Amino acid sequence: MDLVPAQLAALAAIADHGTFEAAARHLNVTASAVSQRIRALESEVGQVVVQRTVPCRPTAAGEVLVRLARQTRLLHDEVRDALAHGHVGTVELSVAVNADSLATWFGDVIGEVATWSDVALRLHVEDQAFSADQLRAGGVLAAVTSEPTAVQGCSVEHLGLLRYVPCATPQLAERWRRGRGPDWAAMPVVVFNEKDSLQHDLLAARGVAEPPVVHRVPTSADFREAVCRGLGWGMIPVPQLDGRLVPLGSRLHVDVPLFWQRWRLDSPTLDRLTDAVRRASGRVLRRA
């Protein structure tokens, strides 16, 4: 099987940008050229690699090739720079990270990468329970995830625990107080999105069904702000706690284990990013 780098690059561009036309603009070629490369690639592998939908998506075979395309590009860029006699190009690193990590400790990683003139960071924000899927689909080279089992072709290491505490404004907590604690079955709750199960898991552990009012606020900063403004209670990462909120119960918390998964590649750039992730997570995450 002869896999041509330009054909793999076209497939990765379609996966990133969603259409043949957008991929063509990214690659600075015509849409016809992208189409020809994909047809040639499909002919070579004997399978359809792109679903011609809106947006276009890689097939299962296409996902395997997208992974190869990203790994090949990373290694190609590093070899190019090593042979460039002082001229440094840009290496692209695609990483999946959950919103709460991005809002707490991962910012230190971004700050460190900001000092690297040769790296372009491409972040994909995804719930920690689903970010490993980005690795499987070839969308990223590394991910912050709650999945402890290594994705095939990846290494995995435990970063620590991100502790969440159920919180509300003092006014909301007092309004919905029943005896010594809150009326969990009636008090409004805020969730991040349809993938966020933290609040529902805590309710289920207390034998409580979903309350009548469930608000959805799908960004980390706005989620916290919604809770701070009294929209409902929510699970807040400990690093984001301040005097505007009170815990709902002195011992209630949920610890979410976080792991760093990355492709097993001999890549100095990916090694450097991994070191930055270790340092940043070690300053914030709990060890036990």
Backbone as CSV, one residue per row, in Angstrom:
resi,resn,N_x,N_y,N_z,CA_x,CA_y,CA_z,C_x,C_y,C_z
1,MET,0.850,-1.194,0.000,0.000,0.000,0.000,0.881,1.238,0.000
2,ASP,0.639,2.144,-0.933,1.426,3.362,-1.078,0.562,4.550,-0.678
3,LEU,0.771,5.063,0.542,-0.017,6.181,1.049,0.753,7.476,0.816
4,VAL,0.163,8.351,0.031,0.808,9.598,-0.367,0.528,10.671,0.691
5,PRO,1.568,11.355,1.198,1.357,12.368,2.241,0.337,13.441,1.866
6,ALA,0.326,13.886,0.618,-0.618,14.927,0.209,-2.063,14.439,0.300
7,GLN,-2.267,13.157,0.030,-3.614,12.599,0.138,-4.050,12.509,1.606
8,LEU,-3.133,12.097,2.468,-3.439,12.047,3.898,-3.712,13.444,4.442
9,ALA,-2.944,14.428,3.983,-3.148,15.805,4.432,-4.523,16.312,4.006
10,ALA,-4.959,15.930,2.815,-6.284,16.337,2.344,-7.373,15.737,3.221
11,LEU,-7.213,14.480,3.598,-8.193,13.821,4.458,-8.240,14.493,5.831
12,ALA,-7.090,14.793,6.414,-7.061,15.456,7.717,-7.689,16.836,7.645
13,ALA,-7.460,17.550,6.550,-8.040,18.883,6.387,-9.564,18.807,6.294
14,ILE,-10.085,17.797,5.621,-11.534,17.612,5.548,-12.092,17.304,6.933
15,ALA,-11.396,16.464,7.685,-11.840,16.137,9.044,-11.865,17.381,9.924
16,ASP,-10.899,18.269,9.738,-10.814,19.473,10.558,-11.822,20.535,10.143
17,HIS,-12.061,20.687,8.846,-12.819,21.833,8.348,-14.209,21.494,7.823
18,GLY,-14.512,20.207,7.642,-15.886,19.803,7.388,-16.345,19.723,5.965
19,THR,-15.666,20.380,5.040,-16.069,20.314,3.631,-14.827,20.247,2.749
20,PHE,-15.018,19.790,1.521,-13.918,19.737,0.568,-13.442,21.162,0.242
21,GLU,-14.389,22.095,0.153,-14.046,23.471,-0.197,-13.208,24.130,0.899
22,ALA,-13.623,23.934,2.160,-12.868,24.527,3.269,-11.491,23.887,3.386
23,ALA,-11.409,22.577,3.154,-10.116,21.899,3.172,-9.207,22.453,2.085
24,ALA,-9.792,22.718,0.914,-9.011,23.272,-0.194,-8.446,24.642,0.164
25,ARG,-9.257,25.494,0.804,-8.768,26.815,1.217,-7.633,26.678,2.216
26,HIS,-7.759,25.738,3.135,-6.706,25.530,4.136,-5.409,25.073,3.486
27,LEU,-5.514,24.229,2.472,-4.332,23.678,1.809,-3.828,24.544,0.653
28,ASN,-4.581,25.607,0.340,-4.223,26.492,-0.770,-4.186,25.759,-2.107
29,VAL,-5.195,24.895,-2.302,-5.359,24.198,-3.577,-6.831,24.320,-3.971
30,THR,-7.191,23.773,-5.118,-8.584,23.819,-5.548,-9.375,22.679,-4.906
31,ALA,-10.687,22.859,-4.839,-11.541,21.793,-4.321,-11.448,20.553,-5.201
32,SER,-11.241,20.764,-6.486,-11.086,19.643,-7.406,-9.846,18.826,-7.061
33,ALA,-8.769,19.520,-6.683,-7.534,18.814,-6.314,-7.751,17.981,-5.057
34,VAL,-8.472,18.535,-4.077,-8.778,17.782,-2.859,-9.602,16.552,-3.200
35,SER,-10.602,16.723,-4.052,-11.457,15.601,-4.443,-10.650,14.508,-5.139
36,GLN,-9.727,14.904,-6.006,-8.899,13.921,-6.711,-8.005,13.159,-5.736
37,ARG,-7.469,13.868,-4.743,-6.598,13.210,-3.762,-7.392,12.201,-2.936
38,ILE,-8.610,12.551,-2.564,-9.419,11.634,-1.764,-9.818,10.419,-2.599
39,ARG,-10.187,10.624,-3.828,-10.533,9.487,-4.699,-9.335,8.569,-4.886
40,ALA,-8.150,9.150,-5.054,-6.935,8.334,-5.215,-6.634,7.560,-3.934
41,LEU,-6.856,8.199,-2.792,-6.619,7.532,-1.508,-7.597,6.377,-1.334
42,GLU,-8.861,6.596,-1.658,-9.866,5.543,-1.539,-9.572,4.395,-2.488
43,SER,-9.068,4.723,-3.653,-8.701,3.679,-4.603,-7.529,2.852,-4.080
44,GLU,-6.584,3.525,-3.421,-5.402,2.833,-2.907,-5.759,1.890,-1.753
45,VAL,-6.622,2.343,-0.832,-6.953,1.521,0.337,-8.154,0.614,0.070
46,GLY,-8.862,0.858,-1.026,-9.996,0.010,-1.377,-11.214,0.199,-0.496
47,GLN,-11.327,1.375,0.141,-12.462,1.667,1.014,-12.816,3.145,0.924
48,VAL,-14.060,3.461,1.226,-14.476,4.856,1.344,-13.889,5.418,2.632
49,VAL,-13.277,6.597,2.564,-12.634,7.175,3.739,-13.342,8.432,4.235
50,VAL,-14.268,8.974,3.449,-14.992,10.183,3.840,-16.479,9.994,3.592
51,GLN,-17.280,10.285,4.623,-18.728,10.339,4.444,-19.070,11.689,3.828
52,ARG,-19.689,11.675,2.645,-20.019,12.924,1.949,-21.312,13.506,2.525
53,THR,-21.226,13.916,3.783,-22.360,14.511,4.479,-22.051,15.977,4.744
54,VAL,-22.918,16.662,5.462,-22.664,18.044,5.854,-22.749,18.131,7.385
55,PRO,-21.608,18.262,8.076,-20.260,18.319,7.511,-19.754,16.925,7.133
56,CYS,-18.702,16.900,6.316,-18.078,15.624,5.962,-17.396,15.033,7.189
57,ARG,-17.433,13.702,7.304,-16.801,13.021,8.427,-16.009,11.816,7.916
58,PRO,-14.895,11.520,8.564,-14.155,10.314,8.171,-14.950,9.059,8.515
59,THR,-14.851,8.058,7.677,-15.401,6.745,8.005,-14.479,6.077,9.025
60,ALA,-14.819,4.864,9.448,-13.943,4.146,10.384,-12.552,3.966,9.784
61,ALA,-12.504,3.615,8.503,-11.198,3.497,7.839,-10.523,4.855,7.737
62,GLY,-11.328,5.895,7.497,-10.784,7.243,7.411,-10.181,7.716,8.718
63,GLU,-10.795,7.347,9.851,-10.261,7.741,11.149,-8.870,7.169,11.374
64,VAL,-8.672,5.918,10.941,-7.343,5.311,11.056,-6.323,6.123,10.259
65,LEU,-6.724,6.552,9.083,-5.812,7.312,8.229,-5.608,8.732,8.743
66,VAL,-6.623,9.324,9.365,-6.455,10.653,9.958,-5.428,10.594,11.082
67,ARG,-5.488,9.546,11.904,-4.474,9.387,12.953,-3.077,9.350,12.348
68,LEU,-2.939,8.555,11.289,-1.637,8.461,10.620,-1.219,9.818,10.059
69,ALA,-2.171,10.547,9.505,-1.862,11.857,8.915,-1.326,12.822,9.968
70,ARG,-1.947,12.836,11.146,-1.506,13.768,12.181,-0.139,13.366,12.737
71,GLN,0.049,12.078,12.936,1.344,11.625,13.440,2.442,11.910,12.417
72,THR,2.148,11.641,11.155,3.123,11.879,10.094,3.481,13.353,10.010
73,ARG,2.457,14.210,10.125,2.716,15.652,10.030,3.599,16.123,11.178
74,LEU,3.325,15.659,12.396,4.129,16.065,13.540,5.582,15.659,13.351
75,LEU,5.819,14.398,12.996,7.190,13.925,12.818,7.858,14.613,11.635
76,HIS,7.115,14.843,10.568,7.665,15.533,9.396,8.116,16.942,9.771
77,ASP,7.269,17.664,10.529,7.615,19.029,10.908,8.851,19.061,11.802
78,GLU,8.980,18.084,12.701,10.145,18.066,13.583,11.417,17.742,12.810
79,VAL,11.335,16.826,11.864,12.509,16.514,11.024,12.880,17.717,10.172
80,ARG,11.869,18.404,9.619,12.131,19.615,8.821,12.912,20.636,9.617
81,ASP,12.482,20.866,10.863,13.157,21.867,11.681,14.565,21.418,12.071
82,ALA,14.730,20.120,12.306,16.053,19.612,12.689,17.060,19.771,11.559
83,LEU,16.582,19.759,10.323,17.475,19.857,9.166,17.546,21.261,8.584
84,ALA,16.884,22.226,9.244,16.724,23.547,8.640,17.856,24.510,8.981
85,HIS,18.861,24.056,9.717,20.039,24.885,10.015,19.635,26.215,10.650
86,GLY,18.838,26.124,11.716,18.486,27.335,12.450,17.150,27.926,12.074
87,HIS,16.620,27.586,10.924,15.300,28.104,10.552,14.228,27.194,11.165
88,VAL,13.387,27.783,12.011,12.392,27.010,12.723,11.008,27.277,12.141
89,GLY,10.309,26.223,11.760,8.941,26.344,11.299,7.981,26.138,12.454
90,THR,6.716,25.857,12.128,5.689,25.682,13.146,5.223,24.241,13.190
91,VAL,5.171,23.693,14.400,4.664,22.347,14.623,3.285,22.476,15.263
92,GLU,2.295,21.791,14.696,0.929,21.873,15.214,0.664,20.732,16.189
93,LEU,0.135,21.064,17.365,-0.227,20.080,18.372,-1.725,20.184,18.650
94,SER,-2.462,19.120,18.338,-3.899,19.067,18.601,-4.123,18.309,19.906
95,VAL,-4.831,18.941,20.844,-5.015,18.383,22.182,-6.473,18.534,22.604
96,ALA,-7.034,17.472,23.190,-8.379,17.536,23.768,-8.259,17.770,25.264
97,VAL,-9.048,18.702,25.788,-9.011,19.020,27.218,-10.417,19.366,27.672
98,ASN,-10.765,18.953,28.882,-12.092,19.282,29.397,-12.137,20.733,29.848
99,ALA,-13.340,21.307,29.819,-13.501,22.737,30.070,-13.032,23.138,31.463
100,ASP,-13.285,22.310,32.475,-12.903,22.683,33.837,-11.390,22.661,34.029
101,SER,-10.696,21.741,33.378,-9.235,21.778,33.417,-8.725,23.034,32.728
102,LEU,-9.356,23.375,31.607,-8.951,24.569,30.867,-9.154,25.825,31.714
103,ALA,-10.196,25.820,32.540,-10.508,26.991,33.359,-9.717,27.035,34.657
104,THR,-9.027,25.956,35.005,-8.296,25.919,36.274,-6.796,25.771,36.038
105,TRP,-6.325,24.526,35.849,-4.879,24.319,35.828,-4.264,24.346,34.434
106,PHE,-5.043,24.042,33.378,-4.442,23.934,32.045,-4.011,25.295,31.496
107,GLY,-4.506,26.361,32.107,-4.053,27.680,31.679,-2.557,27.857,31.833
108,ASP,-1.972,27.195,32.839,-0.520,27.271,33.008,0.214,26.582,31.858
109,VAL,-0.401,25.532,31.302,0.181,24.881,30.124,0.172,25.854,28.954
110,ILE,-0.958,26.536,28.767,-1.060,27.510,27.683,-0.010,28.606,27.854
111,GLY,0.173,29.054,29.110,1.175,30.084,29.358,2.572,29.634,28.999
112,GLU,2.878,28.365,29.236,4.200,27.851,28.895,4.354,27.709,27.379
113,VAL,3.300,27.186,26.724,3.356,27.039,25.267,3.490,28.403,24.596
114,ALA,2.961,29.445,25.233,3.049,30.795,24.670,4.490,31.260,24.491
115,THR,5.408,30.643,25.220,6.823,31.013,25.096,7.538,30.202,24.018
116,TRP,6.819,29.252,23.407,7.424,28.425,22.364,7.056,29.004,20.999
117,SER,8.001,29.550,20.313,7.715,30.202,19.032,7.477,29.212,17.899
118,ASP,7.755,27.926,18.140,7.698,26.941,17.063,6.493,26.018,17.158
119,VAL,5.527,26.308,18.050,4.391,25.406,18.260,3.078,26.166,18.098
120,ALA,2.153,25.568,17.342,0.788,26.071,17.232,-0.124,25.092,17.960
121,LEU,-0.763,25.554,19.020,-1.619,24.695,19.849,-3.042,24.742,19.322
122,ARG,-3.613,23.563,19.111,-4.990,23.456,18.609,-5.790,22.687,19.654
123,LEU,-6.598,23.406,20.449,-7.336,22.795,21.545,-8.744,22.385,21.105
124,HIS,-9.155,21.205,21.565,-10.513,20.713,21.365,-11.121,20.543,22.757
125,VAL,-12.144,21.316,23.071,-12.761,21.243,24.401,-13.805,20.130,24.399
126,GLU,-13.599,19.165,25.281,-14.477,17.998,25.342,-14.562,17.507,26.775
127,ASP,-15.712,16.994,27.180,-15.876,16.432,28.511,-14.830,15.350,28.745
128,GLN,-14.305,15.302,29.981,-13.223,14.353,30.285,-13.618,12.900,30.060
129,ALA,-14.922,12.606,30.140,-15.369,11.227,29.939,-15.406,10.845,28.464
130,PHE,-15.282,11.850,27.581,-15.403,11.581,26.154,-14.170,12.005,25.354
131,SER,-13.204,12.663,26.013,-12.063,13.194,25.263,-11.194,12.105,24.657
132,ALA,-11.168,10.908,25.271,-10.380,9.816,24.688,-10.920,9.406,23.323
133,ASP,-12.204,9.666,23.084,-12.772,9.356,21.766,-12.095,10.172,20.670
134,GLN,-11.625,11.377,21.030,-10.912,12.201,20.056,-9.606,11.530,19.641
135,LEU,-8.964,10.833,20.588,-7.748,10.085,20.249,-8.075,8.939,19.311
136,ARG,-9.139,8.201,19.620,-9.522,7.060,18.787,-9.869,7.496,17.366
137,ALA,-10.520,8.661,17.263,-10.954,9.133,15.951,-9.849,9.844,15.183
138,GLY,-8.690,10.025,15.814,-7.584,10.681,15.126,-7.649,12.188,15.157
139,GLY,-8.569,12.741,15.978,-8.718,14.192,16.005,-7.609,14.912,16.741
140,VAL,-6.942,14.230,17.681,-5.910,14.871,18.494,-4.739,13.924,18.699
141,LEU,-3.627,14.495,19.129,-2.426,13.718,19.438,-2.322,13.391,20.917
142,ALA,-3.076,14.132,21.752,-3.038,13.915,23.196,-4.336,14.417,23.791
143,ALA,-4.640,13.954,25.024,-5.906,14.348,25.642,-5.817,14.271,27.157
144,VAL,-6.485,15.208,27.820,-6.784,15.106,29.245,-8.111,14.364,29.349
145,THR,-8.115,13.240,30.053,-9.282,12.375,30.044,-9.469,11.717,31.410
146,SER,-10.680,11.244,31.660,-10.929,10.469,32.879,-10.813,8.972,32.613
147,GLU,-10.424,8.585,31.404,-10.317,7.176,31.038,-8.935,6.641,31.395
148,PRO,-8.858,5.678,32.322,-7.546,5.184,32.772,-6.910,4.161,31.853
149,THR,-7.695,3.565,30.961,-7.165,2.540,30.058,-6.644,3.197,28.791
150,ALA,-5.412,2.896,28.452,-4.790,3.548,27.303,-5.506,3.205,26.009
151,VAL,-5.790,4.223,25.214,-6.266,4.007,23.859,-5.171,3.293,23.076
152,GLN,-5.569,2.411,22.175,-4.577,1.659,21.401,-3.600,2.615,20.718
153,GLY,-2.315,2.355,20.926,-1.280,3.194,20.335,-0.873,4.371,21.217
154,CYS,-1.474,4.484,22.419,-1.205,5.615,23.302,-0.591,5.144,24.615
155,SER,0.069,6.059,25.293,0.498,5.849,26.671,-0.427,6.647,27.574
156,VAL,-0.496,6.266,28.861,-1.388,6.941,29.798,-0.682,7.121,31.131
157,GLU,-0.891,8.268,31.769,-0.371,8.487,33.117,-1.381,9.279,33.932
158,HIS,-1.443,8.962,35.218,-2.383,9.618,36.114,-1.859,10.991,36.496
159,LEU,-2.703,12.020,36.338,-2.300,13.378,36.675,-2.708,13.763,38.086
160,GLY,-3.870,13.295,38.529,-4.364,13.657,39.847,-5.880,13.723,39.848
161,LEU,-6.435,14.281,40.930,-7.883,14.353,41.111,-8.329,15.808,41.104
162,LEU,-9.365,16.097,40.334,-9.991,17.418,40.369,-11.250,17.295,41.230
163,ARG,-11.231,17.962,42.380,-12.352,17.843,43.326,-13.440,18.867,43.010
164,TYR,-14.685,18.376,43.003,-15.863,19.214,42.799,-16.694,19.226,44.080
165,VAL,-17.256,20.386,44.399,-18.084,20.536,45.590,-19.435,21.121,45.165
166,PRO,-20.567,20.560,45.664,-21.867,21.156,45.356,-22.009,22.488,46.076
167,CYS,-22.288,23.548,45.317,-22.311,24.893,45.881,-23.518,25.676,45.381
168,ALA,-23.838,26.722,46.139,-24.885,27.660,45.742,-24.599,28.984,46.423
169,THR,-25.341,30.016,46.060,-25.232,31.274,46.782,-25.835,31.091,48.178
170,PRO,-25.403,31.878,49.147,-26.013,31.778,50.482,-27.526,31.977,50.447
171,GLN,-27.994,32.887,49.583,-29.421,33.164,49.505,-30.190,31.957,48.972
172,LEU,-29.671,31.325,47.914,-30.356,30.155,47.347,-30.342,28.989,48.326
173,ALA,-29.189,28.802,48.997,-29.082,27.710,49.962,-30.091,27.889,51.094
174,GLU,-30.265,29.125,51.560,-31.207,29.377,52.646,-32.652,29.219,52.178
175,ARG,-32.929,29.664,50.973,-34.296,29.578,50.432,-34.766,28.134,50.332
176,TRP,-33.860,27.215,49.958,-34.243,25.833,49.732,-33.811,24.909,50.879
177,ARG,-33.539,25.496,52.030,-33.138,24.679,53.167,-34.339,23.935,53.740
178,ARG,-34.148,22.649,54.023,-35.147,21.820,54.686,-34.478,21.092,55.839
179,GLY,-34.702,21.602,57.059,-33.998,21.032,58.199,-32.533,21.421,58.162
180,ARG,-31.626,20.423,58.225,-30.197,20.707,58.251,-29.569,20.840,56.863
181,GLY,-30.296,20.426,55.847,-29.708,20.446,54.514,-30.666,20.978,53.477
182,PRO,-30.211,21.026,52.222,-31.049,21.550,51.154,-32.116,20.550,50.715
183,ASP,-33.141,21.071,50.103,-34.183,20.238,49.505,-33.710,19.858,48.104
184,TRP,-32.924,18.788,48.034,-32.308,18.384,46.766,-33.348,18.117,45.681
185,ALA,-34.497,17.603,46.048,-35.506,17.222,45.061,-36.180,18.428,44.427
186,ALA,-36.083,19.597,45.058,-36.795,20.772,44.555,-35.879,21.909,44.118
187,MET,-34.682,21.989,44.674,-33.801,23.111,44.391,-33.325,23.087,42.941
188,PRO,-33.415,24.210,42.224,-32.946,24.260,40.826,-31.465,23.902,40.734
189,VAL,-31.089,23.276,39.620,-29.713,22.853,39.423,-29.213,23.360,38.078
190,VAL,-27.921,23.622,37.993,-27.278,24.044,36.746,-26.367,22.910,36.280
191,VAL,-26.484,22.519,35.008,-25.583,21.531,34.416,-24.827,22.188,33.278
192,PHE,-23.690,21.602,32.936,-22.829,22.166,31.890,-23.415,21.899,30.505
193,ASN,-23.659,20.642,30.200,-24.283,20.248,28.938,-24.871,18.850,29.110
194,GLU,-25.316,18.258,28.006,-25.971,16.961,28.094,-25.014,15.844,28.507
195,LYS,-23.705,16.070,28.409,-22.726,15.066,28.812,-22.330,15.191,30.282
196,ASP,-22.719,16.265,30.924,-22.326,16.527,32.304,-23.224,15.745,33.257
197,SER,-22.637,14.753,33.926,-23.421,13.917,34.841,-23.086,14.162,36.308
198,LEU,-22.198,15.116,36.623,-21.742,15.299,37.996,-22.891,15.599,38.950
199,GLN,-23.747,16.541,38.565,-24.859,16.912,39.439,-25.835,15.752,39.594
200,HIS,-26.174,15.085,38.492,-27.129,13.977,38.548,-26.565,12.785,39.318
201,ASP,-25.253,12.569,39.202,-24.645,11.472,39.959,-24.746,11.727,41.457
202,LEU,-24.527,12.972,41.868,-24.628,13.288,43.292,-26.067,13.117,43.774
203,LEU,-27.034,13.559,42.967,-28.439,13.400,43.341,-28.807,11.918,43.432
204,ALA,-28.359,11.145,42.450,-28.682,9.713,42.450,-28.100,9.022,43.675
205,ALA,-26.900,9.427,44.099,-26.286,8.826,45.279,-27.084,9.116,46.538
206,ARG,-27.865,10.191,46.492,-28.701,10.547,47.626,-30.143,10.083,47.429
207,GLY,-30.366,9.280,46.378,-31.690,8.742,46.129,-32.685,9.761,45.642
208,VAL,-32.203,10.787,44.946,-33.059,11.883,44.482,-33.094,11.886,42.967
209,ALA,-34.277,12.043,42.397,-34.423,12.143,40.947,-34.117,13.575,40.497
210,GLU,-34.152,13.793,39.195,-33.886,15.125,38.651,-34.918,16.125,39.151
211,PRO,-34.494,17.306,39.629,-35.449,18.302,40.114,-36.269,18.887,38.962
212,PRO,-37.333,19.610,39.268,-38.192,20.155,38.212,-37.490,21.143,37.283
213,VAL,-36.535,21.919,37.836,-35.868,22.952,37.033,-34.390,22.594,36.875
214,VAL,-33.969,22.379,35.622,-32.573,22.085,35.298,-32.116,23.091,34.254
215,HIS,-31.172,23.951,34.610,-30.620,24.944,33.686,-29.367,24.366,33.014
216,ARG,-29.109,24.796,31.789,-27.922,24.337,31.068,-27.099,25.544,30.647
217,VAL,-25.820,25.583,31.080,-24.909,26.682,30.750,-23.591,26.061,30.292
218,PRO,-23.318,26.040,28.975,-22.249,25.185,28.442,-20.861,25.794,28.305
219,THR,-20.472,26.729,29.157,-19.063,27.126,29.228,-18.673,27.190,30.698
220,SER,-17.422,26.896,30.999,-17.001,26.755,32.393,-17.147,28.059,33.170
221,ALA,-16.667,29.168,32.599,-16.744,30.444,33.308,-18.191,30.880,33.488
222,ASP,-19.009,30.715,32.447,-20.406,31.126,32.537,-21.200,30.194,33.445
223,PHE,-20.821,28.906,33.505,-21.460,27.973,34.425,-21.262,28.457,35.861
224,ARG,-20.023,28.757,36.206,-19.743,29.242,37.558,-20.471,30.552,37.812
225,GLU,-20.489,31.458,36.845,-21.156,32.743,37.026,-22.656,32.558,37.224
226,ALA,-23.248,31.591,36.502,-24.675,31.326,36.666,-24.982,30.858,38.083
227,VAL,-24.112,29.985,38.621,-24.299,29.531,40.003,-24.103,30.699,40.960
228,CYS,-23.099,31.552,40.705,-22.836,32.704,41.570,-23.972,33.717,41.548
229,ARG,-24.743,33.735,40.480,-25.874,34.664,40.384,-27.180,34.043,40.881
230,GLY,-27.110,32.818,41.395,-28.276,32.226,42.017,-29.217,31.493,41.088
231,LEU,-28.744,31.147,39.878,-29.612,30.432,38.947,-29.964,29.045,39.465
232,GLY,-29.050,28.433,40.177,-29.249,27.103,40.742,-27.961,26.674,41.412
233,TRP,-27.957,25.454,41.950,-26.720,24.931,42.525,-25.964,24.159,41.458
234,GLY,-24.684,23.973,41.670,-23.887,23.223,40.709,-22.619,22.699,41.348
235,MET,-21.982,21.757,40.669,-20.716,21.196,41.116,-19.582,22.096,40.619
236,ILE,-18.871,22.708,41.540,-17.836,23.685,41.218,-16.460,23.109,41.557
237,PRO,-15.483,23.187,40.641,-14.126,22.745,40.981,-13.569,23.559,42.136
238,VAL,-12.903,22.897,43.070,-12.362,23.572,44.246,-11.485,24.772,43.879
239,PRO,-10.633,24.703,42.830,-9.823,25.884,42.509,-10.640,27.114,42.115
240,GLN,-11.932,26.947,41.807,-12.764,28.077,41.417,-13.609,28.620,42.565
241,LEU,-13.502,28.039,43.741,-14.334,28.484,44.861,-13.847,29.827,45.399
242,ASP,-14.830,30.662,45.792,-14.512,31.913,46.478,-15.654,32.232,47.430
243,GLY,-15.657,33.432,47.994,-16.625,33.796,49.005,-18.041,34.013,48.511
244,ARG,-18.253,33.958,47.199,-19.605,34.175,46.680,-20.492,32.947,46.841
245,LEU,-19.886,31.785,47.071,-20.633,30.534,47.130,-20.399,29.831,48.462
246,VAL,-21.375,29.011,48.847,-21.229,28.191,50.061,-21.413,26.734,49.676
247,PRO,-20.649,25.832,50.297,-20.846,24.399,50.028,-22.183,23.923,50.577
248,LEU,-22.799,22.992,49.873,-24.059,22.393,50.309,-23.738,21.085,51.025
249,GLY,-23.325,21.196,52.273,-22.895,20.013,53.026,-21.399,20.059,53.217
250,SER,-20.960,19.822,54.427,-19.536,19.969,54.747,-18.669,18.851,54.189
251,ARG,-19.259,17.707,53.891,-18.457,16.562,53.451,-18.764,16.105,52.032
252,LEU,-19.692,16.767,51.372,-20.076,16.328,50.030,-19.066,16.810,48.992
253,HIS,-18.553,15.895,48.203,-17.659,16.250,47.109,-17.571,15.063,46.153
254,VAL,-17.084,15.342,44.971,-16.821,14.306,43.968,-15.416,14.535,43.440
255,ASP,-14.572,13.512,43.497,-13.216,13.587,42.954,-13.187,12.918,41.586
256,VAL,-12.820,13.679,40.575,-12.737,13.154,39.210,-11.270,12.897,38.874
257,PRO,-10.885,11.644,38.654,-9.497,11.353,38.283,-9.220,11.799,36.851
258,LEU,-8.092,12.420,36.660,-7.707,12.884,35.327,-6.411,12.201,34.891
259,PHE,-6.372,11.844,33.620,-5.223,11.153,33.035,-4.761,11.899,31.791
260,TRP,-3.491,11.734,31.481,-2.911,12.291,30.252,-2.619,11.132,29.320
261,GLN,-3.306,11.122,28.192,-3.046,10.115,27.175,-2.453,10.797,25.947
262,ARG,-1.425,10.189,25.387,-0.759,10.737,24.202,-0.300,9.600,23.311
263,TRP,-0.174,9.911,22.039,0.308,8.886,21.117,1.755,8.542,21.423
264,ARG,2.060,7.248,21.332,3.428,6.785,21.592,4.281,7.082,20.359
265,LEU,4.750,8.310,20.307,5.602,8.767,19.217,6.905,9.287,19.804
266,ASP,7.995,9.082,19.086,9.283,9.637,19.491,9.320,11.085,19.023
267,SER,8.618,11.956,19.784,8.442,13.347,19.387,8.927,14.278,20.488
268,PRO,9.994,15.035,20.261,10.454,16.001,21.268,9.396,17.038,21.610
269,THR,8.598,17.455,20.630,7.576,18.475,20.884,6.481,17.923,21.782
270,LEU,6.046,16.702,21.514,5.021,16.081,22.353,5.572,15.786,23.740
271,ASP,6.857,15.438,23.833,7.502,15.243,25.135,7.510,16.551,25.923
272,ARG,7.797,17.637,25.244,7.856,18.942,25.908,6.474,19.344,26.432
273,LEU,5.445,19.082,25.629,4.089,19.379,26.069,3.712,18.517,27.274
274,THR,4.086,17.254,27.243,3.791,16.354,28.359,4.437,16.848,29.643
275,ASP,5.661,17.319,29.565,6.342,17.862,30.750,5.585,19.080,31.289
276,ALA,5.100,19.931,30.396,4.345,21.113,30.823,3.046,20.710,31.505
277,VAL,2.385,19.673,30.983,1.142,19.180,31.587,1.416,18.624,32.978
278,ARG,2.501,17.885,33.141,2.848,17.339,34.456,3.066,18.461,35.471
279,ARG,3.797,19.488,35.073,4.094,20.575,36.003,2.813,21.326,36.397
280,ALA,1.986,21.647,35.406,0.782,22.431,35.682,-0.218,21.649,36.525
281,SER,-0.442,20.388,36.185,-1.401,19.581,36.944,-0.902,19.323,38.359
282,GLY,0.416,19.171,38.518,0.979,18.898,39.833,0.799,20.048,40.811
283,ARG,0.617,21.270,40.287,0.442,22.431,41.164,-0.999,22.564,41.657
284,VAL,-1.960,21.900,41.010,-3.369,22.136,41.317,-4.120,20.862,41.712
285,LEU,-3.902,19.775,41.012,-4.697,18.574,41.248,-4.294,17.884,42.546
286,ARG,-5.272,17.202,43.145,-5.041,16.443,44.376,-4.406,15.106,44.040
287,ARG,-3.603,14.590,44.933,-2.973,13.288,44.713,-3.775,12.165,45.326
288,ALA,-4.580,12.446,46.324,-5.403,11.409,46.964,-6.610,12.060,47.622
